[in-house]
Amino acid sequence: MVGLKNALASRLLATRRHASTQPGKSALLCAFVLAISSATGAAAADKIKTTPLSERVIYLHYNHTGAPSTISRDQAIAAGEHAAKVWLACDDIRFVMSSDSFAKPGVRDGQYIIGWGAKIPTGAGTTDDTLSAVLPYIRDGKIIEFDIILNAKAVRTADDLVGTLVYSFGRALGLPDSTQAGSVMQQKAAYTESSPRPSKADIKACLELYP
C-alpha cells in the first residue's frame, strides 16, 4: 500500500476568488495545483503551501499559442516582466521572461512554461471563470519545476494578466494565501489596478522562506 501511494501523484488545489466589477458577482481568480512527485507521496497541506523553489533565478518560457485576441504576444511578455519586477523586493529571487516557446504547460520537461489553455485542470473549486493554475513539481521538499496555465476564456486584458501573474508567481514562490489587507496573496482581492505590489507582510513571508 505504501509503495502504491508513493507511485501515485497527489494533488492539492487551493482557489482564489477575484472580486468582479459587477456588484454581487465574483469570479474565481487562480487555482494552485500541486502535483507532488516526491518519494514521500502526499504532504501535509500546510507544508505544501510554504514549499520553496529549488532555484533563486527562474527563467520563464512563454507560449502564446491559444492566447485571446485581446492580448498580444508583446503585451503578455510585458505583463510577465511587470509581474516579475513586483517580486524583486524578495531578495535574491528573480523571475526572468527568457524566451518564446512552443512547449505546452503542464508537462514535466525541465522548463518553466507560461501558456494558455481553453480551460483550467478540473478540481475542487475550479470553474470556467478560474483564471490560472500553477502546477509545481516537488522533490526533496522543494519545487523543482512549475508551469502556469492561463485561461484564455477568462483572462481578457493585459491588466488582468498582470494581476494573475503577480499572484501566480507568489504561489510559485511557495507563499500561502493571506487575509491581510493590501496583500497580493489575498484570496479575495480586486485587481482593478494595473500596478499591484506585495505588502510588507508578503515580502516578510518571502524573506522567511528564502533566508
Backbone bond lengths (Angstrom), bond angles and torsions (degrees), N, CA, C in turn:
res aa  C-N    CA-C-N  psi(-1)  N-CA   C-N-CA  omega(-1)  CA-C   N-CA-C  phi
1 M - - - 1.463 - - 1.520 110.79 -
2 V 1.339 116.59 -42.61 1.465 119.82 179.35 1.511 110.51 -62.04
3 G 1.363 115.29 -43.09 1.453 118.98 179.80 1.506 111.75 -63.00
4 L 1.339 116.34 -37.26 1.457 120.39 179.02 1.509 110.97 -65.73
5 K 1.342 116.17 -42.38 1.457 119.90 178.69 1.521 111.12 -63.99
6 N 1.314 117.20 -38.92 1.460 120.42 -179.83 1.513 111.32 -68.47
7 A 1.315 116.63 -26.03 1.461 119.91 -177.62 1.518 112.05 -81.80
8 L 1.333 116.35 -19.15 1.465 120.43 -177.87 1.515 110.92 -92.32
9 A 1.316 117.29 140.29 1.479 121.33 174.96 1.515 108.02 -82.86
10 S 1.340 116.06 128.80 1.460 121.07 179.07 1.516 109.11 -100.25
11 R 1.303 116.68 152.65 1.455 120.26 -179.11 1.514 111.45 -132.41
12 L 1.331 113.92 141.85 1.459 120.98 172.61 1.515 107.13 -124.42
13 L 1.303 117.45 131.31 1.453 120.83 177.95 1.515 109.42 -116.21
14 A 1.327 116.39 128.23 1.463 121.76 174.65 1.515 106.95 -121.28
15 T 1.306 118.38 128.65 1.457 121.11 -174.62 1.504 111.69 -105.82
16 R 1.333 114.69 156.66 1.455 121.42 177.49 1.513 109.08 -129.50
17 R 1.319 116.94 136.63 1.453 120.55 -179.86 1.519 110.47 -101.96
18 H 1.319 113.83 144.60 1.461 121.85 -179.16 1.515 108.83 -116.67
19 A 1.336 117.56 123.53 1.458 121.23 -178.99 1.518 109.59 -67.35
20 S 1.306 116.57 123.64 1.453 121.72 -178.73 1.521 110.58 -75.90
21 T 1.339 116.29 158.76 1.466 120.82 175.28 1.523 110.51 -75.63
22 Q 1.353 116.80 -11.89 1.445 119.89 177.78 1.521 109.75 -92.11
23 P 1.328 118.97 125.07 1.458 122.29 -177.60 1.523 111.47 -55.72
24 G 1.333 115.49 137.75 1.447 120.68 175.34 1.508 114.48 77.85
25 K 1.336 117.77 6.38 1.454 120.10 -177.69 1.515 109.49 -129.12
26 S 1.324 116.67 139.59 1.458 120.22 176.65 1.511 109.37 -135.44
27 A 1.331 115.73 155.32 1.462 120.84 -179.88 1.510 109.19 -130.89
28 L 1.307 116.37 147.15 1.449 119.93 177.66 1.526 109.94 -67.22
29 L 1.326 116.47 134.89 1.457 119.64 179.79 1.512 111.80 -90.99
30 C 1.330 117.96 -62.84 1.454 120.01 -174.11 1.518 111.33 -136.36
31 A 1.288 115.43 150.10 1.456 120.67 170.04 1.512 107.72 -117.89
32 F 1.321 116.56 132.34 1.459 121.40 179.99 1.520 107.38 -102.14
33 V 1.311 117.22 109.04 1.451 121.93 -175.70 1.520 108.79 -106.34
34 L 1.308 116.62 118.65 1.456 120.58 -179.28 1.508 110.01 -104.56
35 A 1.305 117.70 113.09 1.448 121.65 174.89 1.517 107.93 -95.46
36 I 1.320 117.32 105.54 1.459 121.48 -173.45 1.518 109.68 -88.81
37 S 1.322 116.51 115.26 1.452 120.32 -177.42 1.519 112.28 -114.91
38 S 1.341 117.27 14.22 1.451 119.89 -179.84 1.514 110.64 -74.75
39 A 1.325 115.97 162.84 1.454 120.72 -177.61 1.522 112.46 -69.24
40 T 1.326 116.90 -15.65 1.460 120.18 -177.68 1.513 112.60 -86.45
41 G 1.329 117.23 -4.46 1.457 119.53 179.41 1.511 112.11 76.05
42 A 1.342 116.89 -146.59 1.464 121.27 -175.33 1.517 111.00 -65.96
43 A 1.333 114.73 139.00 1.458 121.26 177.71 1.520 109.29 -108.72
44 A 1.327 116.34 162.73 1.462 120.67 178.47 1.514 109.76 -66.53
45 A 1.337 116.70 145.41 1.463 120.91 -175.08 1.515 112.66 -59.46
46 D 1.356 117.77 -39.40 1.457 119.27 -177.76 1.517 111.59 -67.22
47 K 1.312 117.78 -31.16 1.463 120.81 177.82 1.526 110.77 -75.34
48 I 1.322 116.31 -37.18 1.458 120.86 179.80 1.522 110.74 -60.21
49 K 1.324 116.24 -40.50 1.458 120.59 -174.99 1.522 112.74 -69.49
50 T 1.315 118.24 -15.11 1.459 120.64 179.03 1.520 110.33 -123.40
51 T 1.314 116.13 40.39 1.457 121.72 177.28 1.523 109.21 -87.90
52 P 1.338 118.83 120.35 1.473 120.49 -176.43 1.525 112.34 -82.09
53 L 1.313 114.39 163.50 1.461 121.06 172.69 1.531 109.90 -73.57
54 S 1.313 115.84 150.68 1.466 119.73 178.66 1.523 111.44 -81.58
55 E 1.342 116.88 -17.12 1.459 121.87 -179.49 1.522 110.38 -120.56
56 R 1.325 116.47 153.38 1.462 120.62 -179.31 1.532 112.36 -97.05
57 V 1.319 117.06 -18.21 1.464 121.66 176.21 1.527 107.64 -121.13
58 I 1.320 116.09 119.57 1.460 122.07 -175.56 1.532 109.57 -110.56
59 Y 1.318 115.79 116.45 1.469 120.57 178.98 1.527 108.51 -93.58
60 L 1.332 115.00 109.75 1.447 121.83 -175.79 1.524 111.50 -92.18
61 H 1.320 115.53 141.96 1.466 121.79 177.84 1.524 108.17 -117.07
62 Y 1.333 115.48 132.16 1.463 120.26 -173.37 1.524 111.88 -108.96
63 N 1.336 115.20 131.06 1.460 122.09 176.72 1.526 108.33 -113.15
64 H 1.325 116.77 112.88 1.466 121.34 -175.85 1.524 112.51 -84.70
65 T 1.311 117.78 -5.21 1.462 121.75 -179.33 1.528 110.81 -58.13
66 G 1.324 116.18 127.28 1.454 120.46 177.60 1.516 114.86 86.54
67 A 1.334 117.34 2.74 1.467 120.55 179.99 1.528 110.51 -67.59
68 P 1.336 118.13 151.59 1.471 119.60 177.80 1.527 110.45 -67.35
69 S 1.317 116.31 151.97 1.467 120.88 -178.14 1.526 112.24 -65.92
70 T 1.327 116.78 -16.26 1.461 121.32 -178.48 1.532 112.70 -81.35
71 I 1.329 117.09 -7.56 1.467 121.25 178.92 1.523 108.49 -126.59
72 S 1.325 116.76 117.56 1.453 120.76 179.68 1.521 110.70 -80.74
73 R 1.307 115.00 168.13 1.466 119.83 178.20 1.519 109.93 -62.00
74 D 1.334 117.63 -43.25 1.466 121.30 -179.51 1.526 111.45 -64.63
75 Q 1.327 117.23 -38.46 1.457 120.60 177.72 1.530 110.96 -64.83
76 A 1.316 116.26 -38.55 1.461 120.43 179.80 1.523 111.13 -66.50
77 I 1.323 116.23 -43.18 1.462 120.25 177.73 1.526 110.14 -62.40
78 A 1.333 116.12 -43.94 1.471 120.68 179.15 1.529 110.80 -62.48
79 A 1.332 117.54 -38.85 1.463 121.40 177.79 1.518 110.71 -63.19
80 G 1.341 116.09 -41.46 1.458 120.05 177.69 1.513 112.24 -64.60
81 E 1.325 116.44 -41.49 1.461 120.50 178.58 1.525 111.08 -65.55
82 H 1.342 115.86 -39.24 1.462 121.04 177.70 1.528 110.22 -62.22
83 A 1.320 116.22 -48.76 1.468 120.54 179.96 1.522 111.45 -62.60
84 A 1.338 116.07 -36.47 1.465 119.95 178.97 1.526 111.24 -64.22
85 K 1.335 116.76 -41.11 1.468 120.92 -179.76 1.529 111.58 -63.45
86 V 1.335 115.87 -32.38 1.459 119.98 179.98 1.525 110.98 -57.21
87 W 1.338 116.74 -35.97 1.461 120.57 -175.84 1.520 113.66 -93.20
88 L 1.331 118.62 7.31 1.463 120.69 175.32 1.524 111.63 -64.84
89 A 1.333 115.81 -20.86 1.464 119.77 178.86 1.520 112.15 -66.17
90 C 1.328 116.29 -17.93 1.467 120.88 175.28 1.525 107.31 -87.93
91 D 1.315 117.39 102.81 1.461 123.65 -170.86 1.526 113.45 -48.41
92 D 1.330 114.80 137.41 1.465 123.06 173.35 1.522 114.05 68.03
93 I 1.315 118.46 6.94 1.464 121.03 177.04 1.525 108.27 -110.14
94 R 1.332 115.82 124.56 1.462 119.15 -179.51 1.515 110.39 -136.12
95 F 1.326 115.25 133.34 1.461 121.85 169.14 1.522 106.67 -103.44
96 V 1.316 117.17 128.91 1.466 121.86 -177.22 1.522 108.93 -122.36
97 M 1.340 116.78 121.48 1.460 120.38 173.01 1.522 107.08 -74.48
98 S 1.310 116.05 98.86 1.456 122.14 -166.62 1.522 114.34 -84.56
99 S 1.327 117.28 -52.85 1.466 119.43 -173.28 1.517 110.41 -163.22
100 D 1.328 115.31 166.27 1.453 120.99 172.50 1.530 108.83 -77.08
101 S 1.314 115.39 158.73 1.458 119.92 -178.15 1.522 109.68 -152.82
102 F 1.331 115.37 155.01 1.460 120.45 172.36 1.527 110.30 -107.21
103 A 1.330 116.36 5.13 1.459 120.69 178.91 1.529 109.72 -69.95
104 K 1.319 116.04 142.57 1.452 120.70 -179.65 1.522 110.69 -87.21
105 P 1.329 117.87 138.73 1.473 119.80 175.48 1.520 109.93 -69.81
106 G 1.331 115.12 149.96 1.453 119.60 178.66 1.510 113.99 95.31
107 V 1.352 116.15 7.26 1.463 121.21 178.52 1.517 109.19 -116.19
108 R 1.303 117.51 130.09 1.471 121.29 179.02 1.530 108.94 -72.92
109 D 1.341 116.16 102.38 1.463 119.78 -175.01 1.524 112.84 -138.25
110 G 1.342 117.41 10.51 1.457 120.04 178.75 1.515 113.96 81.52
111 Q 1.335 117.71 7.36 1.457 121.51 -178.94 1.530 110.34 -120.44
112 Y 1.336 115.06 155.87 1.461 121.72 173.59 1.531 106.76 -99.57
113 I 1.325 116.54 106.30 1.455 121.48 -173.09 1.526 111.29 -110.61
114 I 1.333 115.99 133.94 1.457 122.15 167.85 1.513 106.43 -110.57
115 G 1.318 116.93 122.66 1.456 119.87 -178.13 1.514 111.94 -150.98
116 W 1.315 115.13 -178.90 1.461 121.80 -173.68 1.515 111.38 -113.32
117 G 1.333 114.09 151.08 1.453 120.14 175.92 1.517 110.06 -139.07
118 A 1.331 116.20 156.46 1.458 120.09 177.80 1.521 110.51 -72.40
119 K 1.341 115.79 -21.82 1.461 120.65 175.99 1.522 108.49 -155.83
120 I 1.320 115.15 164.11 1.461 122.65 -179.13 1.524 108.80 -91.97
121 P 1.343 118.77 145.84 1.469 120.28 176.69 1.524 111.07 -50.34
122 T 1.320 116.31 134.31 1.454 120.43 -176.15 1.517 111.70 -71.54
123 G 1.321 115.63 151.95 1.455 120.67 178.46 1.505 109.51 171.36
124 A 1.322 115.89 -173.53 1.459 121.04 -176.80 1.526 110.97 -60.96
125 G 1.328 115.91 119.58 1.453 120.34 174.21 1.514 115.38 86.81
126 T 1.321 120.17 -6.75 1.460 120.35 -179.31 1.524 109.90 -85.67
127 T 1.325 115.24 141.09 1.460 121.55 178.56 1.521 108.34 -137.64
128 D 1.323 115.42 -177.17 1.459 119.71 178.14 1.527 111.61 -64.71
129 D 1.351 117.44 -18.06 1.457 121.66 -178.99 1.524 113.15 -92.66
130 T 1.327 117.52 -1.71 1.461 120.25 177.66 1.523 108.85 -66.03
131 L 1.328 117.42 125.89 1.462 120.69 -171.63 1.518 114.19 -81.89
132 S 1.331 117.55 -34.47 1.460 117.98 -177.78 1.514 111.35 -156.96
133 A 1.302 115.59 163.93 1.461 121.85 174.05 1.519 108.31 -135.87
134 V 1.320 116.45 135.90 1.466 122.61 175.50 1.524 107.35 -104.09
135 L 1.321 116.47 123.04 1.458 121.02 -177.64 1.526 109.93 -116.81
136 P 1.335 117.56 97.03 1.469 120.25 178.39 1.531 111.16 -94.55
137 Y 1.325 115.13 155.51 1.460 122.52 172.89 1.527 106.93 -114.20
138 I 1.324 116.18 127.47 1.463 121.43 -173.01 1.518 111.29 -111.69
139 R 1.318 115.14 136.37 1.467 121.34 175.01 1.515 108.65 -144.74
140 D 1.315 115.62 133.64 1.467 121.84 178.60 1.526 112.15 53.95
141 G 1.334 116.14 37.90 1.455 120.38 174.46 1.514 115.52 80.00
142 K 1.338 117.74 10.81 1.462 120.18 179.37 1.528 110.39 -137.05
143 I 1.336 115.04 152.00 1.459 120.65 176.82 1.529 108.19 -79.45
144 I 1.312 117.06 117.05 1.465 121.00 -177.55 1.524 112.45 -98.57
145 E 1.327 116.14 -11.60 1.463 120.31 179.43 1.524 107.85 -168.01
146 F 1.325 116.79 147.07 1.465 119.59 172.55 1.518 109.69 -150.04
147 D 1.310 115.70 154.75 1.454 123.09 173.08 1.522 108.26 -125.54
148 I 1.312 115.85 155.02 1.464 121.74 175.96 1.525 107.83 -121.37
149 I 1.329 115.50 121.87 1.461 120.92 176.51 1.519 108.45 -103.45
150 L 1.316 116.80 123.98 1.463 123.39 -179.73 1.528 109.65 -101.24
151 N 1.311 116.39 137.61 1.459 121.85 -179.35 1.526 109.78 -84.26
152 A 1.323 116.88 108.04 1.463 121.51 -176.40 1.524 112.57 -65.49
153 K 1.319 117.41 -20.68 1.462 120.49 179.65 1.520 112.43 -85.99
154 A 1.333 116.48 -17.50 1.467 119.85 -174.72 1.522 113.33 -110.87
155 V 1.325 117.96 -34.20 1.468 121.53 178.22 1.523 107.36 -88.31
156 R 1.321 116.70 108.27 1.465 119.83 -169.93 1.521 114.51 -114.36
157 T 1.343 118.50 -17.43 1.457 120.43 -177.99 1.526 110.16 -129.87
158 A 1.328 115.44 163.28 1.466 120.24 178.27 1.524 110.73 -64.04
159 D 1.347 117.65 -36.55 1.466 120.60 177.93 1.527 111.09 -65.65
160 D 1.333 116.93 -40.54 1.466 120.27 174.46 1.529 110.15 -56.43
161 L 1.331 114.94 -42.52 1.465 120.14 -176.47 1.520 111.57 -67.61
162 V 1.330 117.60 -39.70 1.466 120.41 177.62 1.529 110.34 -58.84
163 G 1.345 116.01 -51.62 1.452 119.88 -178.93 1.516 112.50 -61.53
164 T 1.323 116.77 -40.49 1.459 121.20 179.50 1.520 111.12 -63.71
165 L 1.334 116.96 -43.05 1.467 120.52 -178.61 1.523 112.13 -71.87
166 V 1.336 117.90 -35.23 1.466 119.64 176.58 1.530 109.55 -58.29
167 Y 1.329 115.83 -48.68 1.462 120.04 179.11 1.528 110.90 -65.22
168 S 1.331 116.53 -44.06 1.467 120.45 -178.06 1.523 111.75 -63.53
169 F 1.338 117.45 -40.11 1.466 120.01 176.49 1.528 110.17 -63.36
170 G 1.335 116.57 -38.39 1.457 119.77 177.44 1.512 111.91 -61.40
171 R 1.332 116.59 -42.66 1.460 119.65 177.90 1.525 111.02 -67.45
172 A 1.330 116.52 -37.51 1.460 119.86 177.12 1.528 111.23 -63.58
173 L 1.329 116.30 -32.08 1.463 120.53 176.49 1.523 111.74 -67.53
174 G 1.341 115.86 -18.65 1.453 119.98 -178.55 1.510 113.72 104.13
175 L 1.343 117.22 7.88 1.456 120.49 -177.40 1.528 110.69 -79.18
176 P 1.336 116.66 140.08 1.465 120.45 177.84 1.521 110.69 -82.92
177 D 1.317 116.27 169.94 1.462 120.16 172.49 1.522 109.39 -64.29
178 S 1.327 115.03 154.43 1.456 121.04 -179.13 1.530 110.16 -125.30
179 T 1.312 116.17 150.91 1.467 121.16 175.30 1.522 111.11 -106.70
180 Q 1.328 117.00 2.82 1.458 120.77 -176.70 1.526 111.37 -81.66
181 A 1.314 115.35 138.58 1.460 120.92 178.44 1.528 110.54 -61.25
182 G 1.321 116.46 138.40 1.452 121.27 178.54 1.509 114.89 89.54
183 S 1.327 117.00 -9.17 1.460 120.25 -179.25 1.523 110.63 -78.89
184 V 1.332 116.79 138.25 1.461 119.91 175.03 1.521 110.83 -78.80
185 M 1.341 116.38 -3.87 1.456 121.60 179.37 1.523 111.94 -102.61
186 Q 1.322 117.44 16.39 1.455 120.75 176.02 1.521 110.89 -67.45
187 Q 1.335 116.09 141.81 1.464 119.14 175.15 1.513 110.66 -66.74
188 K 1.325 117.40 -40.41 1.451 120.71 177.83 1.524 108.43 -111.47
189 A 1.308 115.65 110.67 1.458 120.18 -178.37 1.516 109.10 -151.94
190 A 1.315 116.45 149.82 1.454 120.86 178.03 1.519 109.35 -107.03
191 Y 1.319 116.18 116.77 1.459 120.02 178.03 1.522 109.38 -93.24
192 T 1.327 116.43 61.44 1.459 120.25 177.26 1.520 110.40 -84.74
193 E 1.330 117.15 -18.12 1.458 120.97 178.95 1.522 109.75 -87.35
194 S 1.318 116.11 152.03 1.459 120.18 -177.04 1.522 112.41 -90.97
195 S 1.338 117.63 -5.84 1.469 120.63 -177.25 1.529 111.65 -132.20
196 P 1.345 117.73 65.77 1.465 119.66 177.50 1.526 110.60 -66.07
197 R 1.335 116.20 143.06 1.461 121.45 179.41 1.518 110.25 -131.22
198 P 1.314 117.98 141.81 1.463 119.30 177.47 1.520 110.80 -66.65
199 S 1.318 115.59 146.11 1.457 120.76 178.10 1.526 109.71 -77.74
200 K 1.331 116.05 172.85 1.464 120.33 175.84 1.520 110.60 -60.11
201 A 1.333 116.31 -35.63 1.460 120.23 178.61 1.527 111.26 -67.36
202 D 1.349 116.93 -37.19 1.465 120.84 176.67 1.528 110.55 -61.40
203 I 1.327 115.35 -47.25 1.470 120.49 -178.88 1.524 110.43 -65.46
204 K 1.337 117.05 -40.97 1.457 120.78 178.51 1.531 111.22 -59.79
205 A 1.337 115.21 -44.40 1.463 120.07 179.32 1.528 111.12 -62.52
206 C 1.333 115.86 -39.62 1.459 120.32 178.90 1.511 111.88 -66.52
207 L 1.316 116.90 -44.58 1.480 121.05 -179.78 1.530 110.95 -64.87
208 E 1.313 116.77 -32.98 1.468 119.57 178.44 1.533 110.27 -70.45
209 L 1.327 116.35 -31.75 1.457 120.78 179.44 1.524 111.91 -77.94
210 Y 1.350 115.46 -26.98 1.460 121.38 -179.79 1.535 109.16 -126.02
211 P 1.331 117.97 73.03 1.482 120.93 -177.06 1.518 111.83 -68.45
